[in-house]
Amino acid sequence: MVNGVGGLAGGSPNFGFLLAHEPLLVVYGAGAETSVFTDPNGALVKCRQFIEVLTTVMVRRTGIAVAVDNRLGTRIHALSDNGVILRSGADAFHEIRRIGNRAVHEHYADTRAALDSVNKCFQLGLLLHRAITGDRQVITFVPPQPPVDVTGQLREDLERYKRELTEARLILDGKRSRAEAVSEARAKAEAELSRALRERDRLAAQLETLQGTAQQLRSEFDERTPDKVPISRRRLFIEQARAPEPLTEAQARREIDRMLREAGWVVQDLAQLNPLAGTGVAVREFAFARGRSDYALYVDGMLVGVIEAKREGTSLTGVEWQSAGYAAALPKAYAMATWRRDIPLPFRYESTGVETRFTNGLDPDPRSRGVFSFHRPETVAAWMAEADDRPDAPTLRARVRQMPALVETGLRPAQIDAVKGVESSLCRDLPRALVQMATGAGKTFAAVTQTYRLIKHAGAKRVLFLVDRNNLGDQAAAEFRNYTTPDDGRKLSELYNIQRLAGGTVLESTNVVITTIQRLSLALRGEQLPPDDDDQGIDDYVPDRPVDAQYNRQLPPETFDLIVVDECHRSIYGKWRAVLDYFDAPILGLTATPTAQTLGFFDQNIASEYTYEQAVADGVNVDYDVYRIRTKISESGSRIPALDEEGTRTVVPFRDRRTRMQRYEELQEDFTYSGEQIGRSVLAKDQIRLVLKTFRDKVLPEQYGKRTVVPKTLIFAKSDEHADDIVQIVREVFGKGNDFAAKITYKSKDVGDDPKKLLQLFRTSAALRIAVTVDMIATGTDVRPLEIVFFMRGVQSAVYFEQMKGRGARTVDETEFRQVNPDRSARRKDRFLLVDAVGVTDSPLCDARPLERTPSLSLKQLLAKAANLSIDEHEIASLASRLARLDLDMTDADRDEIARVAEGTTLRDIVRRLVDAVDTDELIAVQDTGGDRAVQRRLREAVAPLTANPDLRRRILDIRHDRDTAIDDLSTDELISAEGVDIAKEAVQSFRQFVKEHQDEVIVQQLRHGSGPRLTYAQLQDLADRVKRLPNVYNVDFLWRSYEELGEAPSLGEGEAAVTDLVSLLRRELGVDREVRPFRSIIEERYATWRASQERSGVTFTPEQRWYLDRIVGVIATSVEVTVEDLHGMPFDQRGGAYGFADAFGDRAESILEELNKELTA
């Protein structure tokens, strides 16, 4: 059956390529194209049948939902609404549908309409083909040929299609002249048209014989059950369907002409050459000794560069030699016209009209880079002037390498590392660099320092500083303006102009521009921006689809020399990525919490790294404690019965969220709500009141017992309305007035309050103790005296949670702290308290990266699925995400341990294997060639290293303990618990659970039974490394202190527990010993017993021998064994080391060592 259609496909010039996707499309498409002139009515009917099948195929391929009626118009709307097709595609579908309906019901038969519909069907079928395959070859409509000459508009239509076909076959590259290329293209087009004419009658006859086959194919098609479509496949289909059609070479030339003119160049043919026609002149088909350059570039009358134009899809990096070759073969006649004879034509471009690359031959190590468009001639002229002024460092990239040493005064070590790391990256001409620095460690100050150095010493003209939210622009601007330069002590604002982006333009004199990605996108679109005041509407705007960038003469791509992205995260380089890619400037990212996607965007180029733990250790940040409040309504919600006990209907107040007007309604049925709805669609006043009373009566007395004034507290609410309710109840619970608690959100100004002034008041006022916010103070805003961060809303992003938590991490000097704390007992800030009333600290917060597709599964569950081979592609993607994150967190020792257990395979190798296995393109290819079994085999091979190695899976879980926490849905309506986390108790419980789960390990068996080879220090150190990864267990000393605090171990006084003391704790948990004793005391006791036994046997030791024995005991106490190598070190080397020991004990030397190791560690 399909073989007959296959023959049809072989002869159809416009629809044969659709055979692999759906044979019916070939039948209807070929039927339409062969009957345009003989039966236009039939052609229109077949075009309608064509799109009926095509829309069904597209719906099935994407798995989108369609209304029950499943009519053609409904499917078209569904495809459009879900973004599968653009507006132009939807219009084409509807046009064919409408004319097809006329053909069916009114016997409409217009030849021009039929020809147009066939062309539209070809274009829509091509869209399907590209969506499925990603094919980017130029495929052009071959117009059906009439049996006799036609006239009028129909003839014009055919001529236009013929010109388009000829143009598509035009290849200029490698031809001696354009005329030669045009002649060849015309011949190819004529040949294709002739072939189509010859095939027409044969196809028509073949279609007659396939009528029965077509009916059977349609019946089978209509009965076919669509398969479930993975999200990844749907996204790929839509992405490829929405891609623009590839450009022909002629179209590419026209696009390049347009781009040049848009950038301010005058475009000329060589015959009209006039290098003085403008600042920049681009001359087509310029003759060089080695051939014709597609464009030669003149600036200020001097020859300075070339453009090599290529057909779309050409690898431009592979033709860079061609551009460079023109410079090497510059005719002598043009030598006088060149700007520089030492480096002729330094500014070189390669372009397809879709992709453009640029090489600046004046750079120290010239390297091409992708650019959005051609640089303006004024920009090139400025580069030329700079190069003439600084021949030793003619470009910015060259001058970066010659900057003076960093003045480190006033900079923290982490900031010094950040500036040096970024400059090292810039010297290597890397396009992106990431600075990871803990919240509060001074990222912005480091960026300001970097900006000043680039402007002052490298000649950078302008730097863009992107903030996360517009209100943070104030803070950033203040930091830039108040920066004291290390050279002469002046403020940065006295030397350079700093601008908040407003109005949509960047002043020529501006050196630093501060804005958000949303406002920058609006400016690129040429829209007028509102003033630089806080604008939540713009801040919160998230486009439905990735934004596109268009050339803007007021903001050309070369506007900035460096882009700094503060608090960079997914939203900036996800849907907004085109805005960043528009600019021809290196990108520096600043973040405290990089995700795997962040690292990928910045090409894994981490210029410097400074963790929260390091910041706490250095006194840059303060540490924190967690206090958890649980209530039944918070956890499980509640139910309001429709009838009370007397059978009367319950009356419930409802409030309009916009006007806050309250009305009352009788419930017709029970009103049930969840904990998640509280603060959004439900106000549970008693829940808010109970939480706040618990905060007042338990949290504050337990955590700040001597304090008489509430510490500065920031409460995160779910919504603006929720914040209003919290503020009101806070004042009631604490019996205070308006100046005690305030809402600080973007909407505060709607009621006459200035949120900026309120925020400043919260920083400096002793009266305002509690602020309630939604998002305004969530990121980047400093309130240094803040001591309590209170969550009454959930958080779905680990990055956002870290930023919110970081509001409390700032350090503050004692003077500033006391100014806002009239309480005498509040002397300094040495920590902050995280109060969790919603379970945010219980949740397994994920990084929300694209690979993470099943966040509900824990790492332990994913590894279990890998073990039993029940894991699917989405779970493999999630496993790769988790392991990639784990690899970033691991130490070198962890990586060595994993590699050892995995027989040389690193965790990164495993992650790469998993990611490759779920690559969308590869999975589609495997599915198409081998079906479901081939896909399953590919997935199994990917997880094989984990499936076949239980030890590896256990070690991975040891390194990153499962963080998933089950939520108790059976909590009572009263307060369940409100207490500080008992770290000592949790540490001991973690250790006991660890021992219980590892009963079968060799080291445990050795300690329990005393069997097997003697315990080594390496084994014990390995065990200690694993134990310190347990929740709330930081090291062996902390674990010992926890036992001590619970009264289960003796005090060590001022001393610290050693790794060997882990033996004592293990023996106690295994039931070998009844009590915990320091390992040293056990060894010393056994040594005394051994000495006594030796003396009873008549063995005496000389003072020299006793000196060695006493010190060997010390080695065993700290290292669990003594070896000959130990005798070569201190303190034994004072008396000859191992040789001295051998002299002292003679023939008994070796046996004495063996006996001590055995008797003292038994």
N, C-alpha and C positions, 0 to 999 in steps of 0.2 A: 504493500500500500504506500508506504513512505517512499519506496524506490521510484514510483511514478512521479511523486511530488519532487523527488530529488532531481529528476530530469527537467522538470519545470523550473526548478531553482537555478539549474545550470544555464538556462537560457534567458532568465529574467535579469535585465540590467539593473533594476532598482530594488528588487525584493528577494533575490536569491540568498543574500547573506543572513536572512531571518530563519532559514530552514532549521538551524540548530536550536533556535529558541522556541519556535512554534510553527509546524508545517502549514497550518491553516492560514497564517499570515502570508505565506508565499502564494497559496491558492487564490486568496482574495486580492492580494496586491497585484499579482501577474494578470489576473482576470481584468482588473481595472485598467492597467496600463495598456493592454492589448486592444481594449474596446473604446478608448477615448474618442476616436474619430469615427468608428463604425457604429457604436452604440453608446452614446454619452449617458443616456438614462441608466443603462446597465452598469456603466462604469461608476456612476454616482452611488448606485445601490451597493455595489461591491465595496466601495470606499467606506460606506457606513458599516457594512459587515466587518470590514478590516478593523475599524476602531472599536467595534463591540468586542472582538476577540482581544485586541491589543490592551484595552483598559482592564479587561478581566485578568490577563496575564500580569499586568503591572500590579494590580491589587493583590493577586496571589503571591507575587514575588516579594512584596513588602509586608504582607500580613496585616494591612490596615483594616479597620472595621468599616463596614458599609451598611447603610440602612437596609431594613428587611426587604424593601422592594427591589433592591439591586438593579435598578434601571441604569441605562447608559449615562444619562445626565447625572444621576446620583453618584455613579462611580467617578465621573470626571470631577465633580465637586469634592469628593473624598480625596482624590489624588492631589488636587490643588490645595485643599485645606491642610493636608498633612505634609505639604512642602515637597512632594515627589516631583511635581511639574511646576514650572514657572507660569506666570500669567500668559505669556505668549503661547505656551503649549496648551494651556486650557482653552484659550481663544481658538486655536486651530482645531482642537477636538470638537468644540461646540459648533464651529462653522461647518465642519464635515457632517455633524449630526443633523443640523438644521437643513442643509441642502439635501442630504440623504433622505430626510423625511419628506421633503417636497418631491423628490424623485419617486418615492414609493407611493405617496398618496395623490400627487398631482401630475405624475408622469413627466416631471420636469426633466428637460434634456438639453442642456447648454454645453457645448464643446469646451468653451473657455473655462467654465466652472468645473467640468470634469477634469481637464488638464491641471487646474489649480488644486483640486482635491487629491489627485494622484500625487502631485508634488508634496502636499502636506502629509499625506500618508507615508511617503518616503521619509520625510523629515522626522515624523513621530516614530516610525519603525527604527530609524537610525538612533533616536534617543534611547529606545529600549536596548538596542545592541550595545551602545556605549555604557548604559547603566549596568548591564550584566557583565560585560567583558572589560570595561575600562579602555577600550581601543581608542587611540587618539590619531589614527590615520585620517587623512582627508578623503572623504567619500562623497561624491557629488552626484546629483540627480542627472540622469540621462533622459532627456525629453523624448517621449514617443514621437515617431515621425509620421506625418500624414500621408495617405496614399496618393494625394494630388496636392498641387500647390494651393496654399491658403493665402488669404489677404487680410488686411485690416489689423485689428488688435490681436487676433489669434496669431498672426504672423509675427507681430512684435513680441508676444509672449515667447514664442519658440526661439526667436533670435536672442532674446535675453537669456533663456536657459542655455543656449548654445555658447553665448559669451561666458557665462559662469562656468560651464564645463571646460572651455578652452583655458580660462584663467586658472582653474584648478590643476590643469596639466602643465602649467608654466613652471619651468625650472630655470632660474637665471644662473645659479651657481655653476661655475665651470664653463660657461659659454663665452664665446669670443665677443658677442654683442647681444643686446636685448632683442634685436631684430631676428637673430638666429634662434633665440629661445622661443620667441613668439611663433615663429614659423613651425618649429617642432611641436609646440603645444597645439597649434591649430590642426596639424596633421593627425595627432593622436585623437583629438576630439572628433574629427571627421570619421576616423576609422571606427570609433565606438558607436557613433550614430548610424553608420552603415551597417554595422553588425546588428544593432537593435532592429533596424528595418528588415534585415534578412530573417531574423528570428521571429518577427511578429506573427506571420502566418502559421509557422510551425507551433508556436505557443498557443495560438487560438485553437488550432486543431487538437492539441494535446489537452487543453482545458475541457473540450467537449467530451473526451474519453474519461475524464476524471470527475465528472459530475457526481456519480455514485460514491466515489471515494471521498469527495469533499463532504457529502452529507454524512457519511459514516464518521469521518474525522470530527465534524462538528458535534455529532451526538456524543462521541467519546469525550470530547473537550468539555461539553456542558456537564457531564456526569462526573468529571474528575474531582476528587477531593483535595483541596489545597493542603500543603504541608505546613507545619508550624515553622515560622521564620525566626531565626535568632536575631536579637536586636542588632548585633554587630553586622550581620548581613544586610539587614534593612538599612542601616545607616550608610553602609558602603554603596548600596544601590542608589539611595537618594543623593548622596554626594556626587556620584558619577553621572546621574541623570541631570543634575542641575549645572554641571560643568558646561561652559560655553563651547560651541563648536570650534574645532581646531582651525587655525588660519591657514589659508593657502599662502604660497610664497608671495604672490602679488598683494594679497590682503596684508601680509606681514609688512611689506614695504610701505603700503599706505598707512598702516598703523604707526610705523616708525616715523614717517613724515609727520603724522599728527602729533606724536609725542614730542618730536623736536620743536615743532612750531609752538606747542603748548608750553615748552620750557623756555621759549624766547629766541629760538634759532631761526634764521632765514634759510629756507631750503631752496636750493637751485639745482638745475641741470648743468652739466659741465659746459654746454654750449652758451649758457647765460652767466658764466662765472663772473662774479663781482665780489671779491673778498671784503670790500668796504661797505657792503650793503647794510650791515648791522654790526653790533658788537660781536655776534657769533654767526657764522655762515656755515651751513652743511651742504657740501657739493656732491651730488649723486654721480656714480660711475666714474670715479676719479682714477686716472691711469697712473700706475706705478710700474717700476721695472719688472716686477714679478707678477703683474696682472692688474686687474681693476679692483679697487676698493669700492665697496658699495657706497660709502660716504667718506669724504675728507672734511675735517673740521678746521675752520679758521676762527681765530679770536683776535680782535683788534688788528686784522689784516695779516696775521701770522699763522702759518700752518702749524697746528699743535696736536692733532689727533686723528683717529680714524674710527669708523663704525663698520663692523662686518655683520651683514644681515643674513639670517638663515631661516629656513622653513621651520615651523613649529615642531617640536619634538627632537630637534637636533641637540646633541650634547654640546653646550657652548664651551665647556672647559676643554673639549677636544679640538676646538678651532682657534684657541688663543694664539697658537703659533702663527696662524694666518695673519692676525692683526699685527703681531709683533714683526712679522716678515716684511710688511710694507715699510716699516721704519728702517729696517736694515737695507732695503733696496730703494731708497728714495732717489729719484732721478736728480742728476746734478743741476738740472734746470730749475729745480725747486729748492735747492739748498739755501738760496738767499731769502726765500720766503718762510723758512722755518724759524721758529722761536729759539730753539736750542740745537746747535749742531752736535753737541756731545750726546744728547739723548733726543733724537728726532721723534716727533709724534709720541710724547709721553702719555697722553690721555687716550686710552684705547677701550673701545666698547665692542661687545658682541651682543646681538639682540635678535629675538624672533618676533618681537612685538608683544609677546606674552611674558617672556623672561629676558632680562637684560643683566649683563655682567660688565664690571668695570675694573680696569687695572690702571693704577697710577704709577707710571714708570719712574717717578721721582722718589717713591718710598724706598726705605733701606733694603727691604726684600720684597720687591713688587709681587703682589698676590691678588688675583682677581676676587671680586666679591659681588654678590647679587645686589642690585639696586632697583628701586621702584621705577625710575625713569632716568632720563639723561639730566646731567647737572646743567644749571643755567649758565649761559656764557659769561655773565657777570661773576659767577662763582669761580669759573675757570680762570678768568682774568685776575681775580683776587689771589688764587693759588700761584699764578705766574709771578705776581708782584712779590708775594712772600718768598718764593724760591729765589728771585733775584736779590732780595734783601738778605736772605740767609742761605747762601749756596752750600754751607756745611750741613744745614738741616732744613732742606727745602719744603718739607711737609710736616703736618702735625705729628704723624707717626714717627718721623725722624726726630722731631724736637722732644717728644716724650722720652726718648732714649738719652737725651742730654740734660734732663732736669737735674737741678742740684739735689744734694742729699736732704732727706726729710728732717725738718726741725722737730725733734720729738718732745720738746718742752710743752707741758700742758696736755699731752696725750696719754691715755692709758695704754698698757701693753697691747691689749686687744685692738685698739684703734690704730696703733702703729703697724701691727700685723696686717690689718685690713687695707690701709693705704699702700703699704709696700706690696701686698699681694695683688691689688688692683693694678698698680703701675707695672708690675711684672707681667700681668696679663696683657696690658696695653702695649708693652714693648714687644710682646710676641704677636701682636696684631690679631688677638683672638676677639671674635665679635661679641662674646657674652662672658660675663663673669658674675659669680654669686658670692656675696659676703653673708655668711651665717653668723649672726651675733645675737646673743640672748637679749630679750626684752629689757630695756633700761640700761644696756651696756654702752650706749652712745653711738648707735649706727648713724644717726643723722649728722652728728658732729664730725664723724669720720668722713662722711660724704661731703660735707661742707669743706673740710680740709682738702679733700681730693679735688673738688671743684676749683678752689682757690689756686692750687698748684698748677692745674691744667691751664687756667686762664692766664695766670701770672707768668709761668715759666715755659709753657708749651704753645702759647698763642691761641688757645681755643677761643672761639668767638662767642659761643653760646652753649649753655648747659640746660637741659630739661630735667626738672625734678618732679616726678609723679607721686602724689600722695594717695592714700587709700580712700579718703573722704575729704570733701572740700573744707570742712571745719579744721582739719589737720593742716591745711595750707597756712593758716595763721601762725600755728606753732612753728612750722618749717620756715616760713618767711622771717619770723623773729630770730630763729637760730642763725639763718644766713646773715641777716642784717647786723646782729650783735656779735658775730664772729670777730675776734681780735686777731689780726694778721700777725704772724710771728716775726715779720721783717721790720716793720716800723711801728707796730702797735695800733694802727688805725683800724676802724671798723670796716668790715667788708663793704657795707653800704656806702661808705665814703669813697670807695675806689671804683665800685662797679654797680650797675643798675640791676635791681631785682624786681621782677614783675609777677603779680598774680594774673593769670590769663583771664581777661574779660574783654567783651566786645568782639572777639574773634580774630584779633590781629596781635602780632608780636612786634613791638617797636624795634627799629633797626639798632637802636642804642642799647637794647636790653642784653645783659650777659647771663642772667639766670631767670628762667621761667618756671613758675610753680603752679601746678594745676592737677586735675584728676584726669583719668583716661576718658571719662564720659565727656567732660568739657572739651578736651582736646579733639575728640571725635566730632563733636558738633562744629568746632572751629574748622576742621578739615573739610566738612561739608559746606562751609561758607555761611553757616548760620550765625546770627548775632547772639552773643552770649550775654546772660544777665550779669549784674555786678558780681564781684568776687565774694559776696557774702555767702553764708551757708545756704545751700540749695538742696534740700533733701530730695526733691523731685528728680533732679539730675543725678544725685548720688545713688539713688536707689534704682535708677533705670537699668534694666537688663534686657537687651534685645532678644527677640525670639530665636534669631539665627545669627551666626557670625556676621559682624559688620564688614562692609567692603570699604576700601579706601580709594579715593579719586584724587587726581592731581589737583593741587591748589597752588596757584601762582603766589599767593600771599604767604603760604607755608610750604615752600618746596622741600623735597626730601633732604636737602643738605642744610636745613635750618639749624640743626643742632649738631654739636661735635661730640656730645655724650648724653645719654639718657640714663637717669638714675630712677629706678622704680622702688620706692619705699614700701615696706610690708608687701612685697610681691607675692601674689598667690594666684590661684587658678583663674579667677574672674578676669584678671588683667591680660593674661596671654591665652585665654580660651576664646570667647566670642569677640574679644577686642584685639586679637593678635594682629590683624591686618593693620591696625593703627600704628603699632610698634614697628611692624615690618616696613611700613611706608618710609620711615626715616633712615637715612644713610648715616648711622651713628652706632658706635658700640653701646651695648646695654649693660648696665650694672644693676644687679638686683640686691636688695637688702631684705633680709628676713630673719626672724628668730626661729621659725618652724618650717623648714623646707620639706616639701613632700617629694615623692619620687618624680611626679610630673614637673615640679619646679626644677629639680636637678636635671631632668631630661631637657627642658627648655634651655637651660644654661649650659648645655653640653657637658655636664658633669664637671664644669670648670669652677671649683670652689676656691676663690682667691684667699679666703681666710675663714676660720671656724672658731667660734667661741660659745660654749654651751652654757646653759642656765646653771648647771652645777659648778662650772668654773667661775661664773660670775658670783655665785654665793660664796665660794671659797675665797675669792679675792675681795669680798666685801662690796662688790659693785651692786649686787642685789641681795635681798633678804630671803630666807627660806620661809616655808609656810606650813601650817597644820591644817587638817581637815576636820570639820565638825558636821556630822550628818544628822538631819532632822527628817523623820518619817512620820507621815500621818496617813490614815486610811484613805481619806479623800484624795490626797496628793498622789497616792499610789494607784487607787482603784476607781476613783470617781465616786458618784453617788446616784441615788434615785429619789425623785420627788413623786410621791404617790398622787394619782389624780383625785383620789377620795380620802378624806381624813377618817378618823375612827368612827365618826358619827354619820358617815356617808355623804358629807357635804363636799362639793367640789373645791379643790385647792385653788386659791388665787395666787398667781405668781407675777411679780413685777418684771417687765421687759423694758430694756433701755435702748433707744436708737443710738448706734455708735457714733454717728456723725453729729447729731444735734444734742445727744445726751438727754433727750426728752423721755420721760418714763411713763409707761402705760401699764395697765393691769389686765391680765387675761385669766379666765378659768381654764384649767387643764382638762382636756378631753380624754387624755391617756397619760400613763406614767411618763415622767420626763427623766430620762436616764442620760448621764454624761460621764465621760472618762476624765482621768487626771490630766490628759493632754489638752482637753478643752478649757480647763480652768485658765482664766486670764485672757482667753480669746473670744469664745462664744458664751462662756458662763462665768459669772462672778459668784464664787463661793466665799462669802464674807467670813464665815466661821473658820474656813480653812486658812485664809490669810491671817485672821486674828489669832488662831491657835499657833501658827508658825511664829508670828511676831511676839506673842506672849512667851513662847519657849525661848526665843532669842533673848528676851528681856530677863526672864526668870532663871534660865539654866545656862545658856551660852555665855552671857556676859559675866555672871558671878564665877563660873568655873574657869573661864579663860582670862578674865581681867578682874580678879577678885578685889583688889585694892582700889580700883579706879572708880571714881564717883561720877565721871562724865563719859558718855558713850563714845567710844573711839570712832574716828571718821569711818563711815560705812557707805559702800556703794552697793545698791540693790539692782539686779538686772531683772526687768519685768518683761512679760511676753508681748505687750502691746502698749500703745499710748494710753488707752483706756485702763488697762491693768495697772499701769504706773500711777494713774490718778487715784485708783482705789487703794493702792498700797500706801501712798502718801497720807491719805486721809486716816487710814487705820493706824499707821505708825504714830501719828500725832495723838490719836485717841489712846493707844496702848501705853505710850510713854507720858501721857498727860501734858504734852507740850504744845507750843503755839506754832505759827506758820514759819518762824525763823529757824525751827529745829530740823525740819525735813522739807525737801523741795523736789519737784520733778524737773529734771534737766534733759529735755529731748528737743528734737528739731521743732516740734509743735508747740513748745513753750511760748514761742513768740506769737502764736495765734491768740493767746490770752493776754498779751501785753508784756510778757516777761522776755528779757533778752537772754537766750541760753548761754551766750559767751560770758555775760556778766555774772550769771548764776554760777557758771563753772569757776570763774575766778574767785567768786565769793566762797565757794566750797573749798578752794585751795587755801584761802587766807583767813576766813572767818572762824572765830572760836565758837560762834553760836550755831552755825549750820553744821549739824553732825551727820545727817543721813541724806544722801542723794539717791534718787530713783531714776533710772535711765532705761532705754531700750537698746539703742545702738550708738548713740552719740559719743559716749565715753568708753565704747567697747575696744577701740583700737587707737594706739598712738598717742592718746591724750594723757599727760602726766598730772597726777595728783599725788605728790610725793608723801604727804602725811597719811595717806589712806592706809588703814590697818585691817579692814574687813571687806572682803569681796563676797557678796551674798547672792547666790543663784536662786531665783524664783522662776526661772525659765529654763527649758532644756536647750541644748546646743547640739547640732548635728555634725559639726565639723571640728576635728581635732585642732586644726590651725586656728579657727576662730576662738575656740575654747582657750587655747594657749594665750592668744592676744588679750582676751577678756581677763583671764587669770593674771596676766602680766601687769594689769593696772595696780595690783597691790605689791608688786615686787620691788618697786623703786626704793632706794635708800634716801634718807633725808638727814640733814645735819641737825644736831640737838637744838640749836637756836630756833630754826624754823619749825621744828616739831613742837617745841614748848610754846611757841607763839600761838598755835592753834589748839593747844591742849592745856587749859587752865588747871587741870588736875595735877597736883604736885607729884603724885606717884607715876605720872606718865613722863618719864625722863628721856627715853630714846626709843626708836623703832628698830627692833631686832628680828622681827618676823611679821608675817601677816596671817590672818585666819581666813580660810575659805569655808564659808558656810553653805552647805548644799541641802536645799529643801525640796529638790525635784529629782535627784538621782543622777545628776550629770557626772558625778565621780564614779558611779556604779557602771555606767554605760561603757561598752567596748568601743570608744570613739575611734573611728577610722579616718584615714587621710582623704577619703572621697576622691581618689584618683581614678582615672578612666579604667585602669585595669581592675579595680575593685568592683566586682559585679554582684557578689553575694556577701554583703557585710554582716548578714545575720549569722553566718557560720564562723565559728572560732577557728584559730589556727589548728588546734587539736583535732577538730572535726574534719578540717580539710585534709590533714595528714592521714587521718583514719580512712577517708575516702580514697586517698592515693594508695593506701595499703591494700584495700580490698578491691581496687580497680573499678569502683562505682562512681568515680569522679567524672564530671562532664566538662565541656570547654569553658563555661562561665566560671566553674569552680577552680579549674586550672588557672584561669586568669587571676582569680582572687588569690590563689596560693602563690602565684608568681609575685603578686603585689605584696603579700605579707612577707615573703622571704626576701624580696628586694629591700623592703623597709628594715627587716632584721639585719641584713648584711650591712646596711648603713650604720646601724647601731652597734655592731660587734667590734670588739677589739681585735688586734692582730692575733692575740692568743686564742680568741674564740674561732677566728678563721682557720688558724693552724689546727685547732682541735677538730673542726668540721672536716677539713681536708684529710686529716689522719683517719677519721672514722669512715669517710667516704672514699678511701683508697686513692687519694690524690685529686679528687674532683672538688672544686671549690663551690661554695654556695652560689657565687655569681654565675659559675658555669651552669648550675642547675636552673637558676632563674632564667638565664638566656635560653636554655633548652625549652623551658615551659612557655616563655613568651613566643618563641619561634613556632611552637606547636599550635598556638591559637591565633597565629597571624591570619587575618581575615582572607587576604588574597590566597594564601597557601591552602587554607581550609576549603575555599571554593574550588580551587584547582583540583585538590585531592578528591573532593566530593564528585566533581564532574567526571573525573577519570576512573575512580575506583569505588564510588558509592559510599554508603554509610560504614561498611566494614573497613574500608581504607582509612576513613576519618578516625574510627575507633582505634585502629591499629596505631595510627600516628599519635593519638592521645596517650595510649598505653606506653608507647616507647618513650614519650616525653617524661612520664612520671616513674619510669623503671628504676632510676637510681634511688628513689624513695621507697618504692614498693618492695624492692629486694633487700633493703637495709633497715631492719627495725631499730638497730642501734643508732643509726643516723637520725631517724625520726624522734627517738627519745632525747638525743642530745640537742636537737633543734628546740624541742619543748623545754628542755632544761635551761637553755640560753634565753629563750623568750617565753616565760610562763604564760599559760593561757589566761588572758585578762577578762574573759567573759564572766559576767556575774548575773545569776538568775535573780529576777525581781519577785519578791514575795507578794503575791496577789491576795493573800488571805489576811493581811494586816487588819487590826481592829480600827474602829473609827477614832479611838483616842490616840494620844501621842504614844508611839511605839518606843522610840528611843531618842535621846538627845544627849550625846556624850562625846568627849574627845576620843579619838581612836587610841586604844591601849596598845601601843607599839610593842612593848615587851611581850605581852601575852600573844599577840599575833605573830611575832618573830618565832617564839618557841613552838607555837602551833604549826607554823610553816615548816619548821625543821622536823617536827615529829611526823608530819604528813610525808615529807621527803623520804625519811627513813623507812616509813611504811611502804612507800611505792617502789623502793629500790632494795628490797630484801634479798633479791637474787644476785646482786652484784658481788664481784669477787672480794672487794675490800670489806664489805659488810660480813661476808662469810668468814673472812680471815679474823676479824675482830670477835665475831660471835663464837667461833669454834676453835680459833687458834690453829687452823689447818692451812695447808697450802704454803707457798713461798712467803718469806718474811716481808712485812709491810715496808714500803720504801717512802722516802720523803716526796718523791715525784708523784706517787699515787695520792698521798695525802694532800699535796698542794693542788692537784687536779680536782680532788673532791672539795677542797675549800673554795676553789674558784666557782664550782657549780653551786655550792651552798650559798655563797654571797649573792647569787642571782635570785634567790627566793624572795617572795614578797616580804618587805620589812626586815630583811636580814642583810646588813650591809657588809659585814665581815665577821670573822670568828670572835673578835673581841666584843663586838656589839651583841652577838648571840650569847656569849658568856655573861655579859652584864644583864641581859634579859633574864637568863636563868637566875642570876644573883638577885635581881629585883623581885622575882617571884618567890624567893626564898628557897630555891632548889640548887644553888651552887654557892660555895664560899666566896667571900670578897677577895679580890686580888690587890686591894689597896690602890696604890698609885701605879702599879704595874699594868701591863696589857696582856691579854690572852694571846698565846702564840698559836700557830697553825697546829702544832702538836696537841694543844688542848682540845682540839676537835675529837681526838681519840677518846678522851674522858667522856665527852658528851655523847658520843656514839655508843660507847660501852654501857652508859647509863640507860639510853633509850632501847638498847638491845637486851637489857636485863642481865648483862654480864656482871655489872657492879650495882650495888644498891644506892650508892651516893656518888655525887660528882666531886672529884678532887682535881686540883691542878696537875697536869701531866708531870711537871718537874718534881712535885712532891712524891708522886708515885715512883718515879725513877730513882730519886734519892733514897726512898724507903727500901726499894729492892736492892739498891747498891749496898746499903748498910747490911741487909740480910745476907747478901752474897759475900761480903767481906767477913762477916761473922762465921759463915759456913767454911770459908777458906781457912780461917784461923783454927776452927775446930778440927780441921783436917791436917793441921800442922804446917800450913802454908803461911809464910810471912812475906811482907813486901818491904823493900828498901824505901827510904825517903824519895829517891829518884823515881822508883816505880809508882809510889803513891801519888807523886806529882802528875804523872801521866794519867793514872786511873781517875783521879778527881776531875781532871779536865775533859776526859772522855765522857764522863757522866754528863757534863754540861752540854757536850755536842749532841748526845743522844736525847737529852731533854728538849732540845730545840729542833733537832733534825730527825728524830725517831730511829736513827741508826748512825753508826760510825763506819767510815770506809778508810782504806789506805790513803786515798786522795785527801781526806780530811786531815791526816797526820802531816801532810806537806804544808798545811796552812797555819794561820795563827790559832792558838798561841804556841803550837808545837814547834814551829820553826825557830823559836828562841833557844831550843835545846836540840837542834839537829833534825827536827821533823821526824819522818818515818824511820830514818836511819838511826836517830837517837833512841826511838822507841824499840827498834830491833836490838840495839846494843844493850838497852836496859833489861829486856826480857829474854834475850837469847832465843833458844829454840822454841820457847813457849809463846813468842810474840804473836804468831798467827792464831794459835788456839785461844789466846786471851781475848783477842778481838772478837772471834766467833762466839765465845762464851758470853761476853758482855752483851753483844747484840741479842743473843738468845734469851739470857736470863732477865735482862732489864726491860725488854719490850714484850715479854710473854703475856 
